[in-house]
Amino acid sequence: MENLSTTFKTAIWNIFNRPTFVDFIDILLVAFIIYHLILIIKESRATALVIGVVLLLATTFLSYLFGLKSLSWLLRGVLSNGVIVLVILFKTEIRKIIEQLGLVAFKDNAKRNYDNTENFIIENIADACINLSKRRVGALIVFEQKMSINDVIQTGTFINSDISSQLIENIFEPNTPLHDGAVVVRGKRIIAASCILTLSQNNKISKELGTRHRAAIGISESSDAIALIVSEETGVISIAEKGILERHLDRESLITFLRKIYIYKEINAVKSIFRAIFLKDNNNEE
């Protein structure tokens, strides 16, 4: 018991006094692997295997802690030979785990360049707008920024779905339940559709612009949201930001603008974090 207490104290001392940067990297890698293993074995027969192993280890530790020599000897014997038994009994599950780990790595490498989510979203929104424009189908998409527009979201139908060109085109398809009103996008998800926007009261807006454009300008005046419009009459694609309407966007200029919303914003956010950290460190040094 005294040796166990000494070992425990030594372990605690080592944890708080000896870790290096490499040790932290090592711990993070192990945690990452364990996390993904848990995801893979979840809801499978291998879950029972994990629970059994944990219980066996806990029982072995307790038997050693309380000096149950016979039980401790038996359990240690089971553990020393148990790996072979487990491999035989659960060879199917182990093979599936290894295969899935390989598939995860393969998919991550294959999607890293394109399916970065941001690029995927940009391409899908652009495709939807171009297709709607060609067919003269009206659309209004509002991108929430830092300021919450929950009051607008509550006027529509809650969706909370991944962004895809097919979904956007289906929402705005004429004579469908959700085609009237605006779609609200929060980050990387479509939050709601058929939302009602307050029209702009600006008298300088051109008379040729309809309700959809006035609604887009209105939301961009009352918040920092950005609105994307496809004209039903002309098929012209426009963007409203800070009360200003930019019209006649083609696919290239649309993608450039969407990159400003998704990619450049995230880069600036990271820069802001680093700037805050370094400024704080410099102030502390002074």
C-alpha positions in Angstrom: 0.0 0.0 0.0 2.9 2.4 0.8 4.5 1.6 -2.5 1.2 2.4 -4.3 0.9 5.7 -2.5 4.5 6.6 -3.4 3.9 5.7 -7.0 0.7 7.8 -7.1 2.4 10.8 -5.6 5.3 10.5 -8.1 2.8 10.3 -11.0 1.0 13.4 -9.8 4.3 15.3 -9.4 5.4 14.3 -12.9 2.0 15.4 -14.4 2.4 18.9 -13.1 6.1 19.4 -13.3 7.6 17.5 -16.2 5.4 17.8 -19.3 7.0 19.4 -22.3 5.5 20.8 -25.5 6.1 17.4 -27.1 4.2 15.7 -24.3 1.1 17.9 -24.9 1.2 17.1 -28.6 1.4 13.4 -27.7 -1.6 13.7 -25.4 -3.6 15.5 -28.0 -2.9 12.9 -30.6 -3.9 10.1 -28.3 -7.1 12.0 -27.4 -7.8 12.4 -31.1 -7.4 8.7 -31.8 -9.5 7.7 -28.8 -12.3 10.1 -29.8 -12.5 8.8 -33.3 -12.4 5.2 -32.0 -15.3 5.9 -29.8 -17.3 7.4 -32.7 -16.6 4.3 -34.8 -17.5 1.7 -32.2 -20.6 3.6 -31.0 -23.8 1.7 -31.5 -22.1 -1.5 -32.5 -21.3 -4.8 -30.8 -17.8 -3.5 -30.1 -19.4 -1.1 -27.5 -19.9 -4.1 -25.2 -16.2 -5.0 -25.7 -15.1 -1.6 -24.6 -17.3 -1.7 -21.5 -16.1 -5.1 -20.6 -12.4 -4.1 -20.9 -13.0 -1.0 -18.8 -14.7 -3.0 -16.1 -11.9 -5.6 -16.2 -9.2 -3.0 -15.8 -11.1 -1.3 -13.0 -11.6 -4.6 -11.1 -7.9 -5.5 -11.6 -6.9 -2.2 -10.1 -9.2 -2.4 -7.2 -8.1 -6.0 -6.4 -4.5 -4.8 -6.3 -5.4 -1.7 -4.3 -7.2 -3.7 -1.6 -4.6 -6.5 -1.5 -6.8 -9.3 -3.0 -3.8 -11.3 -4.1 -5.7 -14.3 -5.6 -8.2 -12.3 -7.5 -5.5 -9.9 -8.6 -3.3 -12.8 -9.9 -6.3 -14.3 -11.8 -7.3 -11.0 -13.4 -3.7 -10.2 -14.4 -3.5 -13.6 -16.1 -6.7 -12.8 -18.0 -5.3 -9.5 -19.1 -2.0 -10.9 -20.2 -3.7 -13.4 -22.5 -6.9 -11.5 -23.1 -5.7 -9.5 -26.1 -5.4 -12.7 -28.2 -8.8 -13.9 -27.1 -10.4 -10.5 -27.9 -8.8 -10.4 -31.4 -10.2 -13.8 -32.1 -13.7 -13.0 -30.8 -14.0 -9.6 -32.3 -12.0 -9.9 -35.5 -14.9 -8.7 -37.6 -15.4 -5.5 -35.5 -11.7 -4.9 -35.4 -11.4 -5.2 -39.2 -14.3 -2.8 -39.6 -12.7 -0.3 -37.3 -9.4 -0.4 -39.2 -11.3 -0.1 -42.6 -13.3 2.9 -41.3 -10.2 4.6 -40.0 -8.7 4.2 -43.5 -11.8 5.5 -45.1 -11.9 8.5 -42.8 -8.3 9.4 -43.7 -8.9 8.9 -47.4 -12.1 11.1 -47.4 -10.3 13.8 -45.4 -7.5 13.9 -47.9 -9.8 13.8 -50.9 -12.1 16.7 -49.6 -9.4 18.9 -48.0 -9.0 21.1 -51.1 -12.6 21.4 -52.2 -15.0 20.2 -49.6 -13.6 22.7 -47.1 -17.3 23.4 -46.6 -16.7 27.1 -47.4 -15.8 26.4 -51.0 -18.5 23.8 -51.2 -21.1 26.3 -49.9 -19.9 29.1 -52.2 -20.1 26.9 -55.3 -23.6 25.6 -54.4 -25.0 29.1 -53.7 -23.5 30.4 -57.0 -24.9 27.4 -58.9 -28.3 27.9 -57.5 -28.4 31.6 -58.3 -27.1 31.2 -61.8 -29.7 28.4 -62.5 -32.5 30.5 -61.0 -31.4 33.5 -63.0 -31.4 31.6 -66.3 -35.0 30.4 -65.6 -36.2 33.9 -64.4 -37.1 32.5 -60.9 -37.0 35.1 -58.2 -34.9 34.5 -55.0 -33.9 36.4 -51.9 -31.1 35.0 -49.6 -30.1 36.9 -46.5 -26.7 36.1 -44.8 -26.7 36.9 -41.1 -23.5 38.5 -39.9 -22.5 39.6 -36.4 -25.9 41.1 -35.6 -28.6 38.6 -34.8 -31.8 38.7 -37.0 -33.8 36.2 -34.9 -36.9 38.5 -35.3 -36.7 37.9 -39.1 -36.1 34.2 -38.7 -39.2 33.8 -36.4 -41.4 35.1 -39.2 -40.6 32.2 -41.5 -40.4 28.4 -41.4 -37.5 26.9 -39.5 -35.4 24.6 -41.6 -31.8 24.3 -40.1 -30.4 22.4 -43.1 -27.1 22.1 -44.9 -26.7 24.4 -47.9 -27.1 22.9 -51.3 -28.0 24.2 -54.7 -30.8 21.7 -55.1 -32.4 22.8 -51.8 -32.2 26.5 -52.6 -33.7 26.0 -56.1 -36.5 23.9 -54.6 -37.3 26.5 -52.0 -37.8 29.3 -54.6 -39.6 27.1 -57.1 -42.8 29.0 -58.0 -46.1 27.7 -56.5 -44.3 25.9 -53.7 -45.1 26.6 -50.0 -41.9 28.4 -49.2 -41.1 30.3 -52.4 -42.4 33.6 -51.1 -40.2 35.6 -48.7 -36.5 35.3 -47.9 -34.2 32.4 -47.0 -31.9 33.2 -44.0 -28.4 31.7 -43.9 -26.5 31.6 -40.6 -22.9 30.6 -41.1 -22.9 27.3 -43.0 -26.6 26.4 -42.7 -30.0 27.5 -44.0 -31.9 28.4 -40.9 -35.3 29.4 -42.2 -37.3 30.1 -45.4 -40.3 32.2 -46.3 -39.2 34.9 -43.9 -40.8 38.4 -44.1 -38.5 41.4 -44.4 -39.3 45.1 -43.7 -39.2 47.1 -46.9 -36.7 50.0 -47.2 -38.3 53.5 -47.0 -35.5 55.1 -49.0 -37.2 57.3 -51.7 -34.1 57.3 -53.9 -34.5 53.6 -54.8 -35.2 53.2 -58.5 -38.9 52.8 -59.4 -38.0 49.8 -61.5 -37.0 47.8 -58.5 -39.7 45.6 -57.0 -40.6 44.4 -53.5 -37.8 41.8 -53.4 -35.1 44.4 -53.9 -36.6 46.9 -51.4 -36.8 44.1 -48.8 -33.1 43.2 -49.4 -32.1 46.9 -49.1 -34.3 47.2 -46.0 -32.6 44.3 -44.1 -29.1 45.6 -45.1 -30.1 49.1 -43.7 -31.5 47.8 -40.4 -28.7 45.3 -39.7 -25.3 44.2 -40.9 -26.9 41.3 -42.9 -26.1 40.9 -46.6 -28.8 40.1 -49.0 -28.5 38.3 -52.4 -31.3 38.8 -54.9 -32.3 37.2 -58.2 -34.8 39.2 -60.1 -37.9 37.4 -61.3 -38.5 39.8 -64.2 -34.9 40.2 -65.6 -32.9 37.4 -64.0 -30.3 40.0 -62.8 -28.3 39.0 -59.7 -27.8 41.7 -57.1 -26.3 42.1 -53.7 -27.5 44.6 -51.0 -25.0 45.6 -48.3 -25.2 48.5 -45.9 -28.2 49.9 -47.8 -26.3 49.9 -51.2 -27.4 47.7 -54.1 -24.8 46.2 -56.4 -26.4 44.8 -59.6 -25.6 42.7 -62.6 -23.3 40.1 -61.0 -22.0 37.3 -63.1 -20.8 34.0 -61.7 -17.2 35.2 -61.2 -18.2 38.4 -59.3 -20.8 36.4 -57.3 -18.2 33.9 -56.2 -15.8 36.7 -55.3 -18.4 38.3 -53.1 -19.4 35.1 -51.4 -15.7 34.5 -50.7 -15.7 37.8 -48.9 -18.6 36.6 -46.7 -17.2 33.1 -46.0 -13.5 32.8 -46.5 -12.0 36.3 -45.9 -14.2 36.8 -42.9 -12.8 33.7 -41.3 -9.2 34.7 -42.1 -9.8 38.1 -40.6 -11.3 36.5 -37.5 -8.1 34.4 -37.1 -6.0 37.5 -37.6 -8.0 39.3 -34.9 -7.4 36.5 -32.4 -3.7 36.4 -33.0 -3.5 40.2 -32.9 -5.3 40.2 -29.6 -3.0 37.6 -28.2 0.2 39.3 -29.3 -1.0 42.7 -28.2 -1.9 41.3 -24.8 1.5 39.6 -24.5 3.3 42.9 -25.5 1.3 44.9 -23.0 2.2 42.4 -20.3 5.9 42.6 -21.1 5.7 46.4 -20.9 
